[in-house]
Amino acid sequence: MQQQLTLIDLFLLACYTLAAYRMTHLLVYENGPWDVIDWLRHKAGVVAGENGERLVYEQFTQKGKLKYNFWGHLLICPLCVGFWMCLVAFLLFLWGNLIFNLLAVFGAMWAVLLLLFRE
């Protein structure tokens, strides 16, 4: 039996999409409340450059080879974070739990506020 998307499903899918956008923007560009996201980026090896840009702190192994910092590179790449946030949002949409739906609507409202009140 085939299911069709209803209008509410399309509304929720749009909400999940906006919530994924909001989480991507938070993780890549903002410091977060109480600088929690900035602390997370610092723990992942992201440091601030001279002009305010974010740079990934690379480490060398004991053998002298450059160790690739996956988490640091992930947290400064908006396309990478956006992909994973969209994947998580889509899986939560398929699951269809009421709590996740309410969080998605909240995230969508938060994203719309971010888009409307950009400085």
N, C-alpha and C positions, 0 to 999 in steps of 0.2 A: 504494500500500500504506500502510495506516494504522498508526502506532506508538502503543503504549499506554504510559503511565507505569508503571514498576515501583515496588516498595517502595523500592528503592535510589534511584530518581529522586526520589521524594517526600521521602526523607530528605535528599538533596543539595539539593533546592529549599528545604527548611526551613533547612538550613545556610547557604545563600546569603542567605536572608532575614535570619537572625540576624547574619550577617557584614555585611550592608548596614546593619542597625540599629547595629551596633558602630562602623562607620566613620562613620555619621552623628553618633553621640554624640561620637566623638573629634573630628571636625571642628568641631562647633558648640559643645560645652561644655567641652572639655578643652584643656590646654596642650600635651599630647603629650610624648614623650620629649625631653629637652634643650630644651624649649620651642619645638620646631620648628613645631608647629601655631600657637602664639601668634605666632611670627615671621611665618608665612604670613598670618595674619589681619591683622597690623600692616601688612604690605606691601600688602594688599588695601584698607587704609584703615579698618580696624576699630580703635577706640580704647576704652579703659575709661572709663566714666562715673564720677561721684562715688560712687554707691552700688554699684559693681562691675558694673553692667550694661554690655553692649557696645553701642557707638554707632558709626555709620558716619560717617567723616569725609568731608564733601562738599566738593568744590572748585568754584570758579567759573572759567569760561572767560575769555579775555581780553576778550570782549564783555560780560561781566558776567552771563551766564546760568549757572544752576546746572547742573553736570555730574553726571549720575546715575552713581553708583558701583555697577555691576552686581555685581562680585566681592565687594565689601564687604557688600552687602545679601544676597547668596547665602550667605555664610559665617555670618551670624547667624540665618538662617531654617532651623529644623529640618525643616520640611515641604519646602522647596526642595532642601536637601541630600539629604534622604531620598528624594525622587523620583529624583534623578540617581543616587544610590547603588543604588537598586532597579533602575533601568534598566540600569546597568552590570552588576549582579549577574545579572539575567535574561539578558542577552546572553552573559555568560560561562557561565551554566548551559546555554544552548542550544549553545554551542560544545563544551562537555563535555570539556575538556582535563583530564588527570590532575592537573597542577600546580594548576590553578584549583580543582579539586575539593578537593584537600588544603588549599589556602589557605582555602577556604570552611568546611571543617570546623574549622580552627584559629580562624577568625573567629567561628564559632558558639560554640565553647567559650569564647572570650574574652568574647563577649556574655553568655553564661549566667553567667560569673563576675561580670561587671559587675552583672547583675540580682540575683544572690544576695548579694553583699557591698556593697550600697549603704549609704552612711553617712547 
